[in-house]
Amino acid sequence: MSDDNNNVAEAEPSLTFLLDPKYPLLQEFRDTCPGTFKHSQSLMSMIEGVCLALDLDEDKMKVAALYHDVGKSFNPKHFSENQLENENPHDDLAPDMSYHILTRHVSDSVMVLVNNPDFPREIIQIISQHHGTTVLKYFFDKTTKAKEDDFRYKTTRPSSIESMVLMVCDAIEAMSRALAQAGKFDPNKVINETIQRLIDDGQLDDVTMKLGDLKKIKHALARELEGVYQKRVDYDEAAEEVEEDD
């Protein structure tokens, strides 16, 4: 019986070939969206520490992180990380049009990966939930009459700890990069406020986890941010328990 189990385990396909820089889809993604690709690489690195802390499948999560925004390849210049200075097509668009273009990158990513037989359904599901039903706040704030719900992603909230980790790390990586460039970066504040915002917005309601796991996530992210931005992090503050409003 043990030999059979070992054979089954050995038969499980490896995902490491999807991380090979020479993999065709990855090469195309890098060439089309260089800024997004760099963000995805940073996210992949950030997620490694969280996977170790929570004992998650590292290869699966690294693939999800690396390809989570591959759908941006259809409209690369509409995403700030791929724009040159003074090159922003949204300057000439109404906020609701910008909203539709930007939020569709999730469904576009799913479409690309569904049509590629190399990607397991589980990874595609994780990627499909990385924005949940969050609000595209920048463009919502530019409107005067719209309701907040009109500017929410029309995708599913995280239903697993893997999807939740991708959502949290994605938001923190993007926020950290933006604030660091502006010289206003406080690692503890970014970690705590991002997670609390997602909790308050109900994005993590469908995920079952322990507060101890949340502490582990915060510790791992604090270490990563300290390494990347060379800012000292107070790990106790970064790992404070988040209290949900009843």
N, C-alpha and C positions, 0 to 999 in steps of 0.2 A: 504493500500500500504506500509506504513512504517513497519507494522508487517511482511509482506512478505520479505522486504529487510533485516530486522533483522534476520529472519530465514535463509536467504541465507548466511549472514555473519557468523552466528553461525555454519552453515553446513561446512564451509571451514575447511579442515583437519589441525590439528596442526602438526608441524614438530619437536616439542621438543623431541619426542621419538628417533629421529635420533641423538640427542645429549647425550643420556643416555649412560654412560660408559659401560653398560651391553649389548648394542645393538650388535649383533653378528659380523657384518661387522666392527664395530669400535674396538671391542676386537681383532679381527684378524689383523687389521691394526696396532694397538698398539704393538702387540706381534711381528709382522713381521718387522716393520719399526719404532723402538722406537725413533730414531732421527728425522725422518720425522714427526712422530706423535707429538713430542714436538714442532716442527716448526709450525705445523698446529694449535696446541693449542694457541701458541703465536700470530699467525696470526688472529685467531678467536677473541682473546682479543683485538687486535689492531683495528679490523674492527668494534667492538661495538661502539667505540667513533665516528667513521666516520658515521656510520648508524644514530646515534643520531643527528649529525650535519646536515645531509642531509635528514633526515626523511625517511630513507629507511627501508624496512622490515628486522628487526634485526634477527629474527629466520632464515629466508631464507639465509641471508648473512653469518650467523654463520655456517649453514650447508654447504654452498659452501666452506667456508674457511676450515672447519674441514676435508672435504673429497676431496679437490681439487687435492691432490697428492696421492690418494689411489692407483693409478696405479703403483706407485713405489714398491708395494708389490711383483711384478713379478721379479724385479731385485734390491732388497734393498741394497746390498753391492756395487752397482755401483754409489750410491749417497753418497756424502761425509759425510752427517750428520749421516749416519748409519755405517760408517767405524771406525774401531779401528785404533790406531796408526800404521803406516807402513802397512796398509791394503788397498791398492788401486788397483783394477784390471785394471784400465786404464793405469797403468804403462806399461802394456804388450800389449796395444791395439793401433792401429793407430788412429789418431784423428777423421777420418771419421767414424770409427766403434764406437768410444765413442759417437759421435754425434747421430748416429742412435739409440743406446741403450738409451741414456738419453732423447732425444726428444720424443720418443714413449710413455713416461709415461703419456702424455696428452691423447692420444687415448686409452691407456690402462685404464686410469681413467674413461673415457667415457664408454668404453665397460663394465667395472664392474658395473657402475651405471645404464646403460641402461638395463642391465639384472636383475636389482633389482627393483621390482615394487613400492617400497616405495619412490623412488626419482622422483620428478616432472621434466618434460622436461625442464622447465625454469632454474632450478638449474643446470642441466647437461649442458645446453648451456652456462651458466655463467662460469662453470668450463672449458669447452672446449676452451674458449677464453683467459684464464689467462696468456698465453705466447704470444698470437698473432702471429706475424711473426718476433719476436725478434731474434737476433743473439746469438748463443751459443758461446760467445766471447772467453772464455778461450781456447776452443779447436780450434777455428778458428785461434787464435793467434799462435797456435803450428804448423800451416801449412805454407807452403811457396808458393804453387802454386794455392791453391783453391781461389774461389771468395767468397766474404762475403755472397752472396745469397745462396751458397751451404751449409751454416751452419745456416740457418734460420729455425725456427719452421715452419712446413707446416700446421699451423692451422689458424683460422680466427681471425682477429683483433677484439678487443672489439666493440660490437655494441650497448651496453647499459651502463648507468652509473654504474650499478651493476658490470658488467664485468670489467669496467675500474678501479673501486675501488679495486676489487680483484687483478688485475694485479699490480697496484701501491703499494698496501699494501704488497703483496707477495714479490715484488722486494725490498722494503724498509726494511722489516723484515729480509730477508736473508742478505742484505748488512750490516745492523746495527749489526747483530750478528757476522758476519765475522770481521768487523772493530773493534768492541768492544773487541773481543778476541785478536786482534793484537795491541790493545792499540792506535788505530788511529781514534777513533770515534768522529766525529763532527756531531751532530744531524741535524743542519741547512743545512750543506753541503749535507748530505745524502738525505734529503727530497727534496731540490731544484734541485740537480743534477740528481736524479733519475727521477723526473717528467719531467724535461727539456729534458733529454735523450730520454724518451719515446715519447715526443712531436716531437722532431727533427727527430726521426726515423719514424714518421707517424703512430705510434701505436694507437693514440687517435683520429685520423682523422674522424672516423665514429661515434664518440660520441658527442652528442649535450649537452653542458653544459655552464654555465655562469662562468665568472672569479670569481664572488662572491662565487660560489660553490667550486672552486679550492682553494680559501682562506680558506674556512671552512675545507676542507680536510687537508690542511697544518696545520691549528691550531690544529685539532684533533690529527693528527699524532705527532705533536710537544709535546703535552701533554702526549701522550702515551709513546714516547721515553724518555721523562723526568722521567716518573714514573718507567719505566723498568730499565733504565740505570743510574738513579739518576744524570743526567747531566742537568745543567740549560740550558734552551732553550730560545733564543730570539724569541718570538712569532711573532714580527713584521717582522723580517728577514725571518722566516720560512713561512710567509704568503705573501711574495712578489708576485705580479702578474707575471705570466710567459708570456713573449711576444713571440708569434710565428713569425718565419721568414716568410715574405711574398714571 
